[in-house]
Amino acid sequence: MKKGTRLFLALYTGFAVYSVLTFFFGNTGILAMKELEEYRDKLYENNRELEKINRQLSVELDALQSDPNLIRLHARRLGYFEEEERVIKLRGFKPDAGYYTIGKMITFRKSGIDLRPLFRAISVSMGIIFYLLTSGGGRRKIGTEKKHAD
């Protein structure tokens, strides 16, 4: 095989290895896209939960704006009582604080490692190995020199 052809094939091999590694394992490769799809699904589910919480809070807000008995109940929960009411406190009993669920915090953890230098090193190494393997077939034994026509 000619030296130029071997060099071209070695460069092509390096390029092909780099392309395949980047396609599957790169920052915008197939595995990264899978992670983004999982993150998108988590965001979608979280958004649905937040919409459900929002609907519940809207119903409660409407009730608080129109129902005086509900306002009294919430005031009692906060410790406000009317003058004629008596308060009985039981030792060891704590009423429900009535906290609201505010949803989850969804974060995306992107890998901080840039794999491109590693991919470059692997692809250059593969190109060099390919070049050396293809040039090894052209070795001659000592004493079997090719005769030139003068």
N, CA, C and O atoms as a GROMACS GRO file, in nm:
protein
  600
    1MET      N    1   0.085  -0.116   0.000
    1MET     CA    2   0.000   0.000   0.000
    1MET      C    3   0.091   0.124   0.000
    1MET      O    4   0.193   0.126   0.069
    2LYS      N    5   0.055   0.223  -0.076
    2LYS     CA    6   0.135   0.344  -0.085
    2LYS      C    7   0.129   0.422   0.045
    2LYS      O    8   0.033   0.411   0.122
    3LYS      N    9   0.233   0.499   0.069
    3LYS     CA   10   0.244   0.576   0.192
    3LYS      C   11   0.131   0.680   0.201
    3LYS      O   12   0.073   0.698   0.308
    4GLY      N   13   0.099   0.746   0.090
    4GLY     CA   14  -0.009   0.845   0.088
    4GLY      C   15  -0.144   0.782   0.118
    4GLY      O   16  -0.226   0.840   0.189
    5THR      N   17  -0.167   0.664   0.064
    5THR     CA   18  -0.293   0.593   0.089
    5THR      C   19  -0.304   0.553   0.235
    5THR      O   20  -0.409   0.568   0.297
    6ARG      N   21  -0.194   0.501   0.290
    6ARG     CA   22  -0.193   0.462   0.432
    6ARG      C   23  -0.220   0.583   0.521
    6ARG      O   24  -0.296   0.575   0.618
    7LEU      N   25  -0.158   0.696   0.487
    7LEU     CA   26  -0.177   0.818   0.566
    7LEU      C   27  -0.323   0.864   0.558
    7LEU      O   28  -0.382   0.902   0.659
    8PHE      N   29  -0.380   0.861   0.438
    8PHE     CA   30  -0.520   0.900   0.421
    8PHE      C   31  -0.612   0.808   0.501
    8PHE      O   32  -0.702   0.856   0.570
    9LEU      N   33  -0.589   0.677   0.493
    9LEU     CA   34  -0.674   0.583   0.568
    9LEU      C   35  -0.656   0.599   0.718
    9LEU      O   36  -0.752   0.583   0.794
   10ALA      N   37  -0.534   0.630   0.763
   10ALA     CA   38  -0.511   0.653   0.906
   10ALA      C   39  -0.588   0.777   0.952
   10ALA      O   40  -0.650   0.776   1.058
   11LEU      N   41  -0.583   0.885   0.873
   11LEU     CA   42  -0.658   1.006   0.907
   11LEU      C   43  -0.809   0.979   0.906
   11LEU      O   44  -0.882   1.026   0.993
   12TYR      N   45  -0.853   0.903   0.808
   12TYR     CA   46  -0.995   0.869   0.799
   12TYR      C   47  -1.038   0.785   0.920
   12TYR      O   48  -1.145   0.807   0.976
   13THR      N   49  -0.954   0.690   0.960
   13THR     CA   50  -0.984   0.608   1.078
   13THR      C   51  -0.995   0.694   1.203
   13THR      O   52  -1.089   0.679   1.281
   14GLY      N   53  -0.900   0.786   1.221
   14GLY     CA   54  -0.906   0.876   1.336
   14GLY      C   55  -1.032   0.960   1.336
   14GLY      O   56  -1.097   0.978   1.439
   15PHE      N   57  -1.068   1.013   1.219
   15PHE     CA   58  -1.189   1.094   1.206
   15PHE      C   59  -1.314   1.010   1.236
   15PHE      O   60  -1.405   1.056   1.305
   16ALA      N   61  -1.318   0.888   1.184
   16ALA     CA   62  -1.434   0.801   1.206
   16ALA      C   63  -1.448   0.766   1.354
   16ALA      O   64  -1.559   0.767   1.407
   17VAL      N   65  -1.337   0.735   1.421
   17VAL     CA   66  -1.343   0.702   1.564
   17VAL      C   67  -1.392   0.822   1.643
   17VAL      O   68  -1.478   0.808   1.731
   18TYR      N   69  -1.340   0.940   1.613
   18TYR     CA   70  -1.382   1.062   1.683
   18TYR      C   71  -1.531   1.088   1.660
   18TYR      O   72  -1.603   1.125   1.753
   19SER      N   73  -1.576   1.070   1.538
   19SER     CA   74  -1.717   1.094   1.506
   19SER      C   75  -1.808   0.998   1.582
   19SER      O   76  -1.911   1.040   1.636
   20VAL      N   77  -1.772   0.872   1.586
   20VAL     CA   78  -1.855   0.773   1.656
   20VAL      C   79  -1.858   0.801   1.806
   20VAL      O   80  -1.964   0.797   1.868
   21LEU      N   81  -1.742   0.831   1.864
   21LEU     CA   82  -1.737   0.861   2.008
   21LEU      C   83  -1.821   0.985   2.040
   21LEU      O   84  -1.895   0.986   2.138
   22THR      N   85  -1.809   1.088   1.958
   22THR     CA   86  -1.886   1.210   1.982
   22THR      C   87  -2.035   1.186   1.963
   22THR      O   88  -2.116   1.239   2.039
   23PHE      N   89  -2.071   1.107   1.863
   23PHE     CA   90  -2.212   1.079   1.836
   23PHE      C   91  -2.279   1.008   1.953
   23PHE      O   92  -2.393   1.040   1.987
   24PHE      N   93  -2.210   0.914   2.014
   24PHE     CA   94  -2.271   0.837   2.123
   24PHE      C   95  -2.246   0.898   2.260
   24PHE      O   96  -2.338   0.904   2.343
   25PHE      N   97  -2.124   0.942   2.287
   25PHE     CA   98  -2.086   0.980   2.423
   25PHE      C   99  -2.054   1.128   2.440
   25PHE      O  100  -2.019   1.168   2.551
   26GLY      N  101  -2.064   1.209   2.338
   26GLY     CA  102  -2.030   1.351   2.346
   26GLY      C  103  -2.133   1.431   2.424
   26GLY      O  104  -2.236   1.378   2.467
   27ASN      N  105  -2.104   1.560   2.443
   27ASN     CA  106  -2.192   1.648   2.519
   27ASN      C  107  -2.328   1.665   2.454
   27ASN      O  108  -2.427   1.696   2.521
   28THR      N  109  -2.335   1.646   2.323
   28THR     CA  110  -2.463   1.654   2.252
   28THR      C  111  -2.496   1.520   2.187
   28THR      O  112  -2.574   1.515   2.091
   29GLY      N  113  -2.439   1.413   2.238
   29GLY     CA  114  -2.458   1.280   2.180
   29GLY      C  115  -2.586   1.214   2.227
   29GLY      O  116  -2.671   1.276   2.292
   30ILE      N  117  -2.598   1.089   2.192
   30ILE     CA  118  -2.721   1.013   2.222
   30ILE      C  119  -2.743   1.000   2.373
   30ILE      O  120  -2.855   1.016   2.420
   31LEU      N  121  -2.637   0.970   2.448
   31LEU     CA  122  -2.655   0.956   2.593
   31LEU      C  123  -2.695   1.088   2.658
   31LEU      O  124  -2.778   1.090   2.748
   32ALA      N  125  -2.637   1.198   2.612
   32ALA     CA  126  -2.675   1.330   2.665
   32ALA      C  127  -2.821   1.362   2.632
   32ALA      O  128  -2.892   1.422   2.712
   33MET      N  129  -2.864   1.322   2.513
   33MET     CA  130  -3.003   1.346   2.476
   33MET      C  131  -3.099   1.264   2.563
   33MET      O  132  -3.207   1.312   2.598
   34LYS      N  133  -3.059   1.142   2.597
   34LYS     CA  134  -3.142   1.060   2.686
   34LYS      C  135  -3.158   1.129   2.822
   34LYS      O  136  -3.267   1.133   2.878
   35GLU      N  137  -3.046   1.183   2.875
   35GLU     CA  138  -3.052   1.254   3.003
   35GLU      C  139  -3.145   1.374   2.994
   35GLU      O  140  -3.222   1.401   3.086
   36LEU      N  141  -3.138   1.447   2.884
   36LEU     CA  142  -3.225   1.563   2.866
   36LEU      C  143  -3.372   1.522   2.855
   36LEU      O  144  -3.460   1.592   2.906
   37GLU      N  145  -3.399   1.410   2.790
   37GLU     CA  146  -3.537   1.363   2.780
   37GLU      C  147  -3.591   1.323   2.917
   37GLU      O  148  -3.707   1.352   2.948
   38GLU      N  149  -3.508   1.259   3.000
   38GLU     CA  150  -3.550   1.224   3.135
   38GLU      C  151  -3.577   1.349   3.217
   38GLU      O  152  -3.674   1.355   3.293
   39TYR      N  153  -3.492   1.449   3.202
   39TYR     CA  154  -3.511   1.576   3.273
   39TYR      C  155  -3.640   1.644   3.228
   39TYR      O  156  -3.714   1.698   3.310
   40ARG      N  157  -3.666   1.642   3.097
   40ARG     CA  158  -3.788   1.700   3.044
   40ARG      C  159  -3.911   1.631   3.104
   40ARG      O  160  -4.008   1.697   3.140
   41ASP      N  161  -3.906   1.496   3.115
   41ASP     CA  162  -4.019   1.422   3.171
   41ASP      C  163  -4.040   1.458   3.318
   41ASP      O  164  -4.154   1.470   3.363
   42LYS      N  165  -3.931   1.474   3.393
   42LYS     CA  166  -3.943   1.514   3.534
   42LYS      C  167  -4.005   1.652   3.545
   42LYS      O  168  -4.090   1.676   3.631
   43LEU      N  169  -3.962   1.744   3.459
   43LEU     CA  170  -4.019   1.879   3.460
   43LEU      C  171  -4.168   1.876   3.427
   43LEU      O  172  -4.247   1.948   3.487
   44TYR      N  173  -4.207   1.792   3.332
   44TYR     CA  174  -4.347   1.782   3.294
   44TYR      C  175  -4.431   1.732   3.411
   44TYR      O  176  -4.537   1.788   3.441
   45GLU      N  177  -4.383   1.627   3.478
   45GLU     CA  178  -4.457   1.573   3.593
   45GLU      C  179  -4.464   1.676   3.706
   45GLU      O  180  -4.569   1.691   3.770
   46ASN      N  181  -4.355   1.745   3.731
   46ASN     CA  182  -4.354   1.846   3.835
   46ASN      C  183  -4.451   1.959   3.801
   46ASN      O  184  -4.520   2.012   3.888
   47ASN      N  185  -4.456   1.997   3.674
   47ASN     CA  186  -4.549   2.101   3.631
   47ASN      C  187  -4.694   2.058   3.653
   47ASN      O  188  -4.777   2.139   3.693
   48ARG      N  189  -4.723   1.932   3.626
   48ARG     CA  190  -4.859   1.881   3.650
   48ARG      C  191  -4.894   1.886   3.799
   48ARG      O  192  -5.006   1.922   3.835
   49GLU      N  193  -4.798   1.850   3.885
   49GLU     CA  194  -4.822   1.858   4.030
   49GLU      C  195  -4.846   2.002   4.073
   49GLU      O  196  -4.934   2.029   4.155
   50LEU      N  197  -4.766   2.095   4.019
   50LEU     CA  198  -4.784   2.236   4.054
   50LEU      C  199  -4.918   2.289   4.008
   50LEU      O  200  -4.980   2.370   4.077
   51GLU      N  201  -4.964   2.246   3.892
   51GLU     CA  202  -5.097   2.287   3.844
   51GLU      C  203  -5.206   2.234   3.937
   51GLU      O  204  -5.304   2.304   3.964
   52LYS      N  205  -5.189   2.112   3.985
   52LYS     CA  206  -5.287   2.054   4.078
   52LYS      C  207  -5.289   2.133   4.209
   52LYS      O  208  -5.396   2.165   4.261
   53ILE      N  209  -5.171   2.166   4.261
   53ILE     CA  210  -5.163   2.245   4.384
   53ILE      C  211  -5.225   2.383   4.361
   53ILE      O  212  -5.295   2.434   4.448
   54ASN      N  213  -5.200   2.442   4.245
   54ASN     CA  214  -5.255   2.573   4.213
   54ASN      C  215  -5.408   2.570   4.210
   54ASN      O  216  -5.473   2.661   4.260
   55ARG      N  217  -5.464   2.464   4.152
   55ARG     CA  218  -5.610   2.452   4.149
   55ARG      C  219  -5.666   2.441   4.291
   55ARG      O  220  -5.767   2.504   4.324
   56GLN      N  221  -5.599   2.360   4.377
   56GLN     CA  222  -5.646   2.345   4.514
   56GLN      C  223  -5.639   2.478   4.590
   56GLN      O  224  -5.731   2.512   4.664
   57LEU      N  225  -5.531   2.551   4.571
   57LEU     CA  226  -5.517   2.680   4.638
   57LEU      C  227  -5.618   2.782   4.586
   57LEU      O  228  -5.666   2.865   4.663
   58SER      N  229  -5.650   2.775   4.459
   58SER     CA  230  -5.751   2.866   4.403
   58SER      C  231  -5.888   2.839   4.463
   58SER      O  232  -5.962   2.932   4.495
   59VAL      N  233  -5.921   2.712   4.479
   59VAL     CA  234  -6.049   2.675   4.542
   59VAL      C  235  -6.052   2.725   4.686
   59VAL      O  236  -6.152   2.779   4.731
   60GLU      N  237  -5.942   2.706   4.758
   60GLU     CA  238  -5.937   2.751   4.897
   60GLU      C  239  -5.943   2.903   4.906
   60GLU      O  240  -6.006   2.957   4.997
   61LEU      N  241  -5.878   2.973   4.813
   61LEU     CA  242  -5.883   3.119   4.813
   61LEU      C  243  -6.026   3.168   4.789
   61LEU      O  244  -6.072   3.259   4.857
   62ASP      N  245  -6.094   3.107   4.694
   62ASP     CA  246  -6.234   3.145   4.669
   62ASP      C  247  -6.319   3.122   4.793
   62ASP      O  248  -6.405   3.204   4.826
   63ALA      N  249  -6.295   3.010   4.862
   63ALA     CA  250  -6.372   2.980   4.983
   63ALA      C  251  -6.340   3.081   5.093
   63ALA      O  252  -6.430   3.124   5.165
   64LEU      N  253  -6.214   3.118   5.107
   64LEU     CA  254  -6.177   3.215   5.210
   64LEU      C  255  -6.234   3.354   5.182
   64LEU      O  256  -6.264   3.429   5.275
   65GLN      N  257  -6.251   3.388   5.056
   65GLN     CA  258  -6.306   3.519   5.022
   65GLN      C  259  -6.456   3.527   5.044
   65GLN      O  260  -6.512   3.636   5.053
   66SER      N  261  -6.523   3.412   5.052
   66SER     CA  262  -6.669   3.416   5.061
   66SER      C  263  -6.727   3.349   5.185
   66SER      O  264  -6.845   3.370   5.214
   67ASP      N  265  -6.652   3.270   5.258
   67ASP     CA  266  -6.707   3.194   5.370
   67ASP      C  267  -6.650   3.245   5.503
   67ASP      O  268  -6.533   3.221   5.533
   68PRO      N  269  -6.731   3.316   5.583
   68PRO     CA  270  -6.681   3.369   5.711
   68PRO      C  271  -6.646   3.260   5.812
   68PRO      O  272  -6.556   3.278   5.895
   69ASN      N  273  -6.715   3.146   5.807
   69ASN     CA  274  -6.682   3.038   5.900
   69ASN      C  275  -6.542   2.982   5.873
   69ASN      O  276  -6.468   2.950   5.966
   70LEU      N  277  -6.507   2.971   5.748
   70LEU     CA  278  -6.373   2.923   5.712
   70LEU      C  279  -6.267   3.023   5.757
   70LEU      O  280  -6.159   2.984   5.801
   71ILE      N  281  -6.298   3.150   5.747
   71ILE     CA  282  -6.204   3.253   5.794
   71ILE      C  283  -6.184   3.238   5.944
   71ILE      O  284  -6.070   3.247   5.992
   72ARG      N  285  -6.292   3.214   6.020
   72ARG     CA  286  -6.280   3.193   6.166
   72ARG      C  287  -6.193   3.071   6.198
   72ARG      O  288  -6.110   3.075   6.289
   73LEU      N  289  -6.214   2.963   6.122
   73LEU     CA  290  -6.134   2.843   6.146
   73LEU      C  291  -5.984   2.869   6.123
   73LEU      O  292  -5.900   2.825   6.202
   74HIS      N  293  -5.953   2.940   6.016
   74HIS     CA  294  -5.812   2.972   5.989
   74HIS      C  295  -5.756   3.067   6.094
   74HIS      O  296  -5.639   3.056   6.132
   75ALA      N  297  -5.837   3.159   6.140
   75ALA     CA  298  -5.792   3.251   6.246
   75ALA      C  299  -5.764   3.174   6.374
   75ALA      O  300  -5.664   3.201   6.441
   76ARG      N  301  -5.848   3.080   6.409
   76ARG     CA  302  -5.826   2.998   6.530
   76ARG      C  303  -5.697   2.917   6.517
   76ARG      O  304  -5.621   2.904   6.613
   77ARG      N  305  -5.673   2.865   6.399
   77ARG     CA  306  -5.550   2.788   6.376
   77ARG      C  307  -5.427   2.876   6.397
   77ARG      O  308  -5.322   2.829   6.440
   78LEU      N  309  -5.441   3.004   6.366
   78LEU     CA  310  -5.330   3.098   6.385
   78LEU      C  311  -5.325   3.154   6.528
   78LEU      O  312  -5.231   3.226   6.562
   79GLY      N  313  -5.424   3.120   6.611
   79GLY     CA  314  -5.422   3.164   6.751
   79GLY      C  315  -5.508   3.285   6.780
   79GLY      O  316  -5.495   3.345   6.886
   80TYR      N  317  -5.595   3.322   6.689
   80TYR     CA  318  -5.685   3.435   6.710
   80TYR      C  319  -5.824   3.381   6.743
   80TYR      O  320  -5.879   3.298   6.671
   81PHE      N  321  -5.880   3.431   6.854
   81PHE     CA  322  -6.011   3.384   6.898
   81PHE      C  323  -6.100   3.503   6.925
   81PHE      O  324  -6.052   3.615   6.948
   82GLU      N  325  -6.230   3.480   6.922
   82GLU     CA  326  -6.325   3.585   6.956
   82GLU      C  327  -6.327   3.601   7.107
   82GLU      O  328  -6.283   3.512   7.180
   83GLU      N  329  -6.378   3.715   7.154
   83GLU     CA  330  -6.372   3.747   7.297
   83GLU      C  331  -6.448   3.647   7.382
   83GLU      O  332  -6.403   3.614   7.492
   84GLU      N  333  -6.560   3.599   7.335
   84GLU     CA  334  -6.642   3.509   7.417
   84GLU      C  335  -6.599   3.363   7.408
   84GLU      O  336  -6.657   3.278   7.476
   85GLU      N  337  -6.500   3.331   7.327
   85GLU     CA  338  -6.455   3.193   7.312
   85GLU      C  339  -6.355   3.157   7.422
   85GLU      O  340  -6.279   3.242   7.469
   86ARG      N  341  -6.357   3.031   7.461
   86ARG     CA  342  -6.260   2.980   7.558
   86ARG      C  343  -6.168   2.882   7.487
   86ARG      O  344  -6.209   2.810   7.396
   87VAL      N  345  -6.043   2.882   7.530
   87VAL     CA  346  -5.942   2.797   7.467
   87VAL      C  347  -5.905   2.686   7.563
   87VAL      O  348  -5.875   2.711   7.680
   88ILE      N  349  -5.906   2.564   7.514
   88ILE     CA  350  -5.863   2.449   7.592
   88ILE      C  351  -5.736   2.396   7.527
   88ILE      O  352  -5.736   2.360   7.409
   89LYS      N  353  -5.629   2.391   7.604
   89LYS     CA  354  -5.502   2.340   7.552
   89LYS      C  355  -5.474   2.206   7.617
   89LYS      O  356  -5.477   2.194   7.739
   90LEU      N  357  -5.448   2.106   7.536
   90LEU     CA  358  -5.417   1.972   7.584
   90LEU      C  359  -5.266   1.953   7.582
   90LEU      O  360  -5.199   1.980   7.482
   91ARG      N  361  -5.214   1.906   7.695
   91ARG     CA  362  -5.071   1.884   7.704
   91ARG      C  363  -5.030   1.769   7.611
   91ARG      O  364  -5.094   1.664   7.610
   92GLY      N  365  -4.924   1.791   7.532
   92GLY     CA  366  -4.873   1.688   7.442
   92GLY      C  367  -4.944   1.681   7.308
   92GLY      O  368  -4.904   1.603   7.222
   93PHE      N  369  -5.048   1.760   7.288
   93PHE     CA  370  -5.120   1.758   7.161
   93PHE      C  371  -5.086   1.882   7.081
   93PHE      O  372  -5.096   1.995   7.129
   94LYS      N  373  -5.044   1.859   6.959
   94LYS     CA  374  -5.015   1.971   6.870
   94LYS      C  375  -5.105   1.958   6.748
   94LYS      O  376  -5.099   1.858   6.677
   95PRO      N  377  -5.187   2.057   6.725
   95PRO     CA  378  -5.275   2.049   6.608
   95PRO      C  379  -5.194   2.059   6.480
   95PRO      O  380  -5.081   2.108   6.477
   96ASP      N  381  -5.256   2.013   6.375
   96ASP     CA  382  -5.194   2.020   6.243
   96ASP      C  383  -5.168   2.165   6.206
   96ASP      O  384  -5.257   2.250   6.217
   97ALA      N  385  -5.046   2.193   6.163
   97ALA     CA  386  -5.010   2.331   6.130
   97ALA      C  387  -5.074   2.377   6.000
   97ALA      O  388  -5.085   2.497   5.975
   98GLY      N  389  -5.117   2.284   5.917
   98GLY     CA  390  -5.184   2.320   5.794
   98GLY      C  391  -5.091   2.378   5.689
   98GLY      O  392  -5.127   2.472   5.618
   99TYR      N  393  -4.973   2.322   5.680
   99TYR     CA  394  -4.878   2.372   5.580
   99TYR      C  395  -4.921   2.329   5.440
   99TYR      O  396  -4.987   2.227   5.421
  100TYR      N  397  -4.880   2.409   5.345
  100TYR     CA  398  -4.911   2.380   5.206
  100TYR      C  399  -4.790   2.319   5.138
  100TYR      O  400  -4.676   2.352   5.168
  101THR      N  401  -4.819   2.230   5.047
  101THR     CA  402  -4.712   2.173   4.965
  101THR      C  403  -4.682   2.271   4.854
  101THR      O  404  -4.772   2.316   4.784
  102ILE      N  405  -4.555   2.304   4.838
  102ILE     CA  406  -4.520   2.403   4.736
  102ILE      C  407  -4.457   2.340   4.613
  102ILE      O  408  -4.419   2.412   4.520
  103GLY      N  409  -4.445   2.209   4.609
  103GLY     CA  410  -4.386   2.142   4.493
  103GLY      C  411  -4.241   2.106   4.517
  103GLY      O  412  -4.185   2.134   4.624
  104LYS      N  413  -4.182   2.045   4.418
  104LYS     CA  414  -4.042   2.001   4.428
  104LYS      C  415  -3.953   2.093   4.347
  104LYS      O  416  -3.996   2.158   4.252
  105MET      N  417  -3.827   2.096   4.386
  105MET     CA  418  -3.727   2.168   4.308
  105MET      C  419  -3.658   2.066   4.218
  105MET      O  420  -3.591   1.975   4.267
  106ILE      N  421  -3.674   2.081   4.089
  106ILE     CA  422  -3.614   1.990   3.992
  106ILE      C  423  -3.492   2.059   3.934
  106ILE      O  424  -3.501   2.169   3.880
  107THR      N  425  -3.378   1.993   3.945
  107THR     CA  426  -3.254   2.050   3.890
  107THR      C  427  -3.194   1.952   3.791
  107THR      O  428  -3.215   1.831   3.799
  108PHE      N  429  -3.121   2.007   3.698
  108PHE     CA  430  -3.053   1.926   3.597
  108PHE      C  431  -2.905   1.928   3.629
  108PHE      O  432  -2.843   2.034   3.638
  109ARG      N  433  -2.849   1.809   3.648
  109ARG     CA  434  -2.708   1.798   3.682
  109ARG      C  435  -2.633   1.760   3.556
  109ARG      O  436  -2.629   1.644   3.515
  110LYS      N  437  -2.573   1.861   3.495
  110LYS     CA  438  -2.497   1.839   3.373
  110LYS      C  439  -2.355   1.800   3.412
  110LYS      O  440  -2.295   1.858   3.502
  111SER      N  441  -2.303   1.702   3.342
  111SER     CA  442  -2.167   1.658   3.368
  111SER      C  443  -2.070   1.771   3.336
  111SER      O  444  -2.075   1.828   3.227
  112GLY      N  445  -1.983   1.803   3.430
  112GLY     CA  446  -1.887   1.911   3.411
  112GLY      C  447  -1.763   1.868   3.337
  112GLY      O  448  -1.672   1.949   3.316
  113ILE      N  449  -1.756   1.743   3.297
  113ILE     CA  450  -1.636   1.691   3.231
  113ILE      C  451  -1.652   1.707   3.080
  113ILE      O  452  -1.751   1.664   3.022
  114ASP      N  453  -1.552   1.770   3.018
  114ASP     CA  454  -1.550   1.784   2.873
  114ASP      C  455  -1.471   1.666   2.818
  114ASP      O  456  -1.350   1.655   2.840
  115LEU      N  457  -1.538   1.578   2.746
  115LEU     CA  458  -1.476   1.456   2.696
  115LEU      C  459  -1.407   1.473   2.561
  115LEU      O  460  -1.344   1.379   2.512
  116ARG      N  461  -1.418   1.590   2.500
  116ARG     CA  462  -1.359   1.608   2.367
  116ARG      C  463  -1.208   1.585   2.364
  116ARG      O  464  -1.160   1.520   2.270
  117PRO      N  465  -1.130   1.635   2.462
  117PRO     CA  466  -0.985   1.605   2.456
  117PRO      C  467  -0.955   1.455   2.463
  117PRO      O  468  -0.863   1.408   2.397
  118LEU      N  469  -1.032   1.382   2.542
  118LEU     CA  470  -1.013   1.238   2.550
  118LEU      C  471  -1.048   1.172   2.416
  118LEU      O  472  -0.975   1.085   2.370
  119PHE      N  473  -1.157   1.215   2.355
  119PHE     CA  474  -1.195   1.160   2.224
  119PHE      C  475  -1.089   1.189   2.119
  119PHE      O  476  -1.058   1.105   2.035
  120ARG      N  477  -1.033   1.310   2.125
  120ARG     CA  478  -0.926   1.344   2.029
  120ARG      C  479  -0.806   1.254   2.048
  120ARG      O  480  -0.748   1.204   1.951
  121ALA      N  481  -0.767   1.234   2.174
  121ALA     CA  482  -0.650   1.149   2.202
  121ALA      C  483  -0.674   1.006   2.154
  121ALA      O  484  -0.586   0.944   2.094
  122ILE      N  485  -0.793   0.954   2.179
  122ILE     CA  486  -0.826   0.818   2.135
  122ILE      C  487  -0.824   0.809   1.983
  122ILE      O  488  -0.770   0.714   1.927
  123SER      N  489  -0.884   0.907   1.916
  123SER     CA  490  -0.891   0.900   1.770
  123SER      C  491  -0.754   0.917   1.706
  123SER      O  492  -0.724   0.851   1.606
  124VAL      N  493  -0.669   1.005   1.761
  124VAL     CA  494  -0.532   1.018   1.708
  124VAL      C  495  -0.455   0.889   1.730
  124VAL      O  496  -0.382   0.844   1.642
  125SER      N  497  -0.471   0.830   1.848
  125SER     CA  498  -0.404   0.703   1.878
  125SER      C  499  -0.449   0.594   1.782
  125SER      O  500  -0.367   0.516   1.733
  126MET      N  501  -0.578   0.587   1.756
  126MET     CA  502  -0.628   0.485   1.664
  126MET      C  503  -0.575   0.508   1.522
  126MET      O  504  -0.543   0.412   1.452
  127GLY      N  505  -0.566   0.634   1.481
  127GLY     CA  506  -0.509   0.664   1.350
  127GLY      C  507  -0.363   0.622   1.340
  127GLY      O  508  -0.321   0.566   1.238
  128ILE      N  509  -0.286   0.650   1.445
  128ILE     CA  510  -0.144   0.612   1.446
  128ILE      C  511  -0.130   0.460   1.445
  128ILE      O  512  -0.049   0.405   1.371
  129ILE      N  513  -0.210   0.393   1.527
  129ILE     CA  514  -0.205   0.246   1.531
  129ILE      C  515  -0.242   0.189   1.394
  129ILE      O  516  -0.176   0.096   1.347
  130PHE      N  517  -0.344   0.243   1.331
  130PHE     CA  518  -0.382   0.196   1.198
  130PHE      C  519  -0.268   0.217   1.098
  130PHE      O  520  -0.239   0.129   1.018
  131TYR      N  521  -0.205   0.333   1.104
  131TYR     CA  522  -0.094   0.362   1.013
  131TYR      C  523   0.021   0.264   1.035
  131TYR      O  524   0.078   0.213   0.939
  132LEU      N  525   0.054   0.239   1.161
  132LEU     CA  526   0.164   0.147   1.190
  132LEU      C  527   0.131   0.004   1.149
  132LEU      O  528   0.217  -0.067   1.099
  133LEU      N  529   0.009  -0.037   1.170
  133LEU     CA  530  -0.030  -0.173   1.131
  133LEU      C  531  -0.029  -0.191   0.980
  133LEU      O  532   0.010  -0.297   0.930
  134THR      N  533  -0.071  -0.090   0.907
  134THR     CA  534  -0.072  -0.104   0.761
  134THR      C  535   0.066  -0.088   0.701
  134THR      O  536   0.092  -0.139   0.591
  135SER      N  537   0.156  -0.020   0.768
  135SER     CA  538   0.291  -0.006   0.713
  135SER      C  539   0.380  -0.124   0.750
  135SER      O  540   0.486  -0.141   0.692
  136GLY      N  541   0.339  -0.205   0.845
  136GLY     CA  542   0.418  -0.321   0.887
  136GLY      C  543   0.425  -0.429   0.782
  136GLY      O  544   0.518  -0.509   0.786
  137GLY      N  545   0.334  -0.436   0.692
  137GLY     CA  546   0.333  -0.538   0.588
  137GLY      C  547   0.437  -0.515   0.480
  137GLY      O  548   0.463  -0.606   0.401
  138GLY      N  549   0.496  -0.398   0.474
  138GLY     CA  550   0.592  -0.368   0.369
  138GLY      C  551   0.735  -0.394   0.410
  138GLY      O  552   0.827  -0.354   0.337
  139ARG      N  553   0.759  -0.458   0.521
  139ARG     CA  554   0.896  -0.487   0.566
  139ARG      C  555   0.956  -0.598   0.482
  139ARG      O  556   0.887  -0.689   0.436
  140ARG      N  557   1.085  -0.589   0.466
  140ARG     CA  558   1.156  -0.691   0.388
  140ARG      C  559   1.259  -0.757   0.477
  140ARG      O  560   1.307  -0.698   0.574
  141LYS      N  561   1.290  -0.877   0.444
  141LYS     CA  562   1.396  -0.948   0.516
  141LYS      C  563   1.531  -0.893   0.472
  141LYS      O  564   1.546  -0.841   0.362
  142ILE      N  565   1.626  -0.904   0.560
  142ILE     CA  566   1.762  -0.856   0.529
  142ILE      C  567   1.818  -0.940   0.415
  142ILE      O  568   1.806  -1.062   0.414
  143GLY      N  569   1.878  -0.873   0.320
  143GLY     CA  570   1.938  -0.940   0.207
  143GLY      C  571   1.846  -0.956   0.089
  143GLY      O  572   1.888  -1.006  -0.015
  144THR      N  573   1.721  -0.917   0.101
  144THR     CA  574   1.628  -0.928  -0.012
  144THR      C  575   1.591  -0.788  -0.058
  144THR      O  576   1.474  -0.750  -0.060
  145GLU      N  577   1.691  -0.713  -0.095
  145GLU     CA  578   1.668  -0.576  -0.140
  145GLU      C  579   1.606  -0.576  -0.278
  145GLU      O  580   1.630  -0.666  -0.359
  146LYS      N  581   1.528  -0.479  -0.302
  146LYS     CA  582   1.464  -0.462  -0.431
  146LYS      C  583   1.568  -0.404  -0.527
  146LYS      O  584   1.635  -0.305  -0.496
  147LYS      N  585   1.580  -0.463  -0.641
  147LYS     CA  586   1.679  -0.417  -0.737
  147LYS      C  587   1.618  -0.308  -0.823
  147LYS      O  588   1.506  -0.318  -0.871
  148HIS      N  589   1.697  -0.203  -0.839
  148HIS     CA  590   1.652  -0.090  -0.920
  148HIS      C  591   1.704  -0.107  -1.062
  148HIS      O  592   1.817  -0.151  -1.082
  149ALA      N  593   1.625  -0.072  -1.154
  149ALA     CA  594   1.670  -0.074  -1.294
  149ALA      C  595   1.741   0.056  -1.322
  149ALA      O  596   1.680   0.163  -1.316
  150ASP      N  597   1.870   0.048  -1.352
  150ASP     CA  598   1.947   0.168  -1.380
  150ASP      C  599   1.943   0.204  -1.523
  150ASP      O  600   2.004   0.303  -1.564
   0.00000   0.00000   0.00000
